[in-house]
């Protein structure tokens, strides 16, 4: 039996729901303002881990993290881009490198390299 993109998304959603951490994905919708206008998607299930040594590239240090999220809850902010934010444990972190992963032309997961 062939695995479909929908199967991959469902498996990721189940794994993140079971063992993930809730994060907020944030996009500021204006450069200034008080309060600064933003769009938040709260309680996004995510896997958060420290960046591995082989993933360190220019401008990224050991304080960086990799966050894996499913596209399921993020439709309002897709595609994620550099400059968006991930709020982890109450701390706003900068999305430096969003890596969308597609199978058969369907977005099935997003790996985010975050810093700050």
TORLUM-170270 format. One record per residue: residue in one letter; y, z, x of N, C-alpha, C in turn. Coordinates in steps of 0.1 Angstrom, whole numbers, padded with zeros to 4 digits, always signed. Last residue first. Layout:
N
aYZXYZXYZX
...
//
This chain:
116
x+0332+0188+0175+0343+0197+0171+0338+0210+0165
x+0312+0161+0163+0317+0170+0173+0328+0178+0168
x+0282+0142+0153+0295+0150+0150+0299+0158+0162
x+0266+0115+0143+0269+0122+0155+0282+0129+0153
x+0244+0110+0117+0258+0112+0120+0258+0120+0133
x+0223+0087+0101+0224+0097+0112+0238+0098+0116
x+0211+0081+0070+0223+0080+0078+0222+0091+0089
x+0187+0060+0052+0192+0073+0058+0204+0070+0067
x+0186+0036+0039+0176+0046+0036+0179+0060+0042
x+0199+0007+0025+0203+0019+0033+0193+0030+0029
x+0181-0022+0026+0185-0011+0018+0188+0001+0027
x+0170-0043+0040+0183-0045+0035+0188-0034+0027
x+0146-0033+0049+0146-0044+0039+0159-0045+0033
x+0162-0004+0057+0149-0010+0057+0149-0021+0046
x+0188+0010+0078+0184+0002+0066+0170-0003+0068
x+0208+0035+0087+0195+0029+0090+0191+0023+0077
x+0240+0041+0102+0232+0038+0090+0219+0031+0094
x+0255+0063+0120+0244+0053+0123+0236+0051+0110
x+0287+0072+0129+0277+0072+0118+0268+0060+0121
x+0302+0091+0152+0293+0079+0152+0284+0079+0140
x+0318+0112+0146+0322+0103+0157+0314+0090+0156
x+0331+0133+0123+0320+0123+0125+0325+0113+0135
x+0340+0166+0132+0344+0152+0132+0332+0143+0132
x+0337+0194+0111+0334+0187+0123+0337+0172+0121
x+0346+0225+0099+0348+0211+0097+0346+0204+0111
x+0325+0251+0090+0333+0246+0101+0334+0230+0099
x+0308+0262+0072+0322+0265+0070+0331+0259+0081
x+0283+0251+0079+0285+0265+0081+0300+0269+0081
x+0299+0221+0082+0287+0227+0085+0289+0242+0087
x+0313+0193+0070+0316+0207+0070+0302+0214+0071
x+0322+0163+0085+0311+0170+0079+0314+0185+0081
x+0345+0136+0079+0342+0150+0083+0329+0154+0077
x+0356+0105+0093+0352+0113+0082+0348+0126+0087
x+0358+0094+0118+0370+0100+0112+0367+0108+0099
x+0338+0066+0112+0344+0075+0122+0356+0081+0116
x+0323+0066+0079+0330+0060+0091+0335+0071+0100
x+0300+0057+0054+0307+0067+0062+0312+0061+0074
x+0306+0031+0029+0300+0035+0041+0307+0047+0048
x+0304+0059+0007+0297+0049+0016+0306+0037+0018
x+0313+0078-0010+0320+0077+0003+0313+0067+0012
x+0298+0077-0034+0313+0076-0035+0320+0075-0021
x+0271+0080-0025+0276+0067-0030+0292+0066-0030
x+0257+0102-0016+0269+0099-0010+0276+0086-0014
x+0232+0111-0024+0244+0118-0030+0257+0112-0025
x+0215+0091-0010+0214+0094-0024+0227+0100-0030
x+0214+0087+0017+0224+0080+0010+0225+0084-0005
x+0207+0117+0035+0203+0106+0026+0215+0100+0020
x+0214+0126+0069+0216+0127+0054+0210+0115+0047
x+0214+0144+0098+0207+0134+0091+0209+0136+0076
x+0234+0150+0125+0232+0154+0111+0225+0142+0105
x+0237+0163+0157+0232+0152+0149+0229+0157+0135
x+0265+0177+0175+0253+0178+0167+0249+0165+0161
x+0281+0189+0205+0279+0179+0194+0266+0182+0187
x+0283+0204+0227+0286+0211+0214+0284+0202+0202
x+0278+0189+0249+0266+0197+0243+0270+0204+0230
x+0298+0160+0241+0293+0170+0250+0282+0178+0243
x+0312+0128+0244+0303+0137+0236+0297+0147+0245
x+0325+0111+0261+0333+0118+0250+0325+0127+0242
x+0297+0091+0267+0311+0094+0270+0319+0100+0258
x+0268+0108+0255+0275+0097+0259+0290+0100+0262
x+0237+0123+0250+0251+0125+0255+0257+0112+0260
x+0211+0119+0245+0221+0113+0235+0235+0115+0239
x+0196+0132+0263+0197+0118+0264+0206+0111+0254
x+0199+0159+0253+0206+0155+0266+0207+0140+0267
x+0206+0160+0218+0197+0161+0230+0204+0155+0242
x+0226+0181+0197+0224+0167+0203+0215+0169+0216
x+0212+0203+0173+0220+0200+0185+0216+0187+0191
x+0209+0194+0138+0204+0198+0151+0213+0195+0162
x+0204+0194+0104+0214+0195+0115+0207+0200+0127
x+0198+0176+0076+0191+0182+0088+0201+0182+0099
x+0210+0182+0043+0211+0176+0056+0202+0183+0066
x+0222+0178+0010+0211+0183+0019+0211+0175+0032
x+0254+0186+0001+0246+0174+0005+0235+0180+0014
x+0274+0203-0011+0260+0206-0012+0251+0193-0009
x+0301+0180-0020+0295+0193-0016+0280+0193-0018
x+0322+0157-0010+0309+0158-0017+0302+0170-0012
x+0357+0153-0014+0346+0161-0009+0333+0158-0017
x+0386+0138-0005+0374+0136-0014+0363+0144-0007
x+0420+0149-0003+0407+0146+0003+0397+0144-0008
x+0454+0154+0007+0444+0149-0003+0431+0146+0004
x+0465+0184+0020+0462+0171+0023+0451+0165+0014
x+0485+0204-0003+0474+0202+0006+0471+0187+0009
x+0505+0184+0016+0501+0198+0015+0498+0201+0001
x+0503+0156+0038+0504+0161+0024+0500+0176+0025
x+0488+0127+0054+0496+0139+0053+0497+0144+0039
x+0471+0105+0051+0473+0111+0064+0480+0124+0064
x+0446+0107+0025+0460+0104+0029+0462+0111+0043
x+0420+0114+0022+0425+0101+0015+0439+0098+0018
x+0394+0124+0042+0408+0126+0038+0414+0113+0033
x+0362+0131+0032+0371+0120+0037+0385+0124+0032
x+0333+0150+0039+0347+0149+0035+0354+0137+0040
x+0304+0166+0029+0309+0154+0036+0323+0152+0030
x+0290+0197+0035+0300+0190+0027+0304+0178+0036
x+0255+0208+0034+0268+0205+0041+0277+0198+0031
x+0227+0228+0034+0237+0221+0026+0250+0220+0034
x+0198+0219+0052+0210+0228+0051+0220+0221+0042
x+0162+0215+0044+0176+0211+0049+0186+0222+0047
x+0137+0217+0033+0140+0224+0046+0154+0221+0051
x+0137+0205+0007+0127+0216+0011+0132+0224+0023
x+0156+0185+0008+0157+0195-0003+0148+0208+0001
x+0146+0170+0029+0159+0177+0031+0160+0188+0020
x+0122+0161+0018+0121+0169+0030+0134+0177+0032
x+0131+0146-0005+0122+0158-0007+0122+0167+0006
x+0147+0126+0008+0153+0136-0002+0145+0148-0003
x+0127+0113+0022+0137+0120+0029+0144+0130+0020
x+0111+0103+0001+0105+0112+0011+0116+0120+0018
x+0130+0087-0011+0125+0098-0019+0118+0108-0009
x+0135+0068+0009+0146+0076+0004+0140+0088-0003
x+0109+0056+0010+0115+0063+0022+0126+0072+0018
x+0107+0045-0015+0097+0056-0011+0103+0064+0001
x+0127+0026-0014+0128+0037-0024+0119+0049-0020
x+0117+0009+0005+0128+0016+0008+0130+0028-0001
x+0080+0013+0004+0093+0006+0000+0105+0014+0005
x+0050+0007+0020+0061+0017+0017+0074+0009+0014
x+0022-0009+0006+0034-0010+0014+0044+0001+0010
x-0012+0000+0008+0000+0000+0000+0013+0000+0009
//
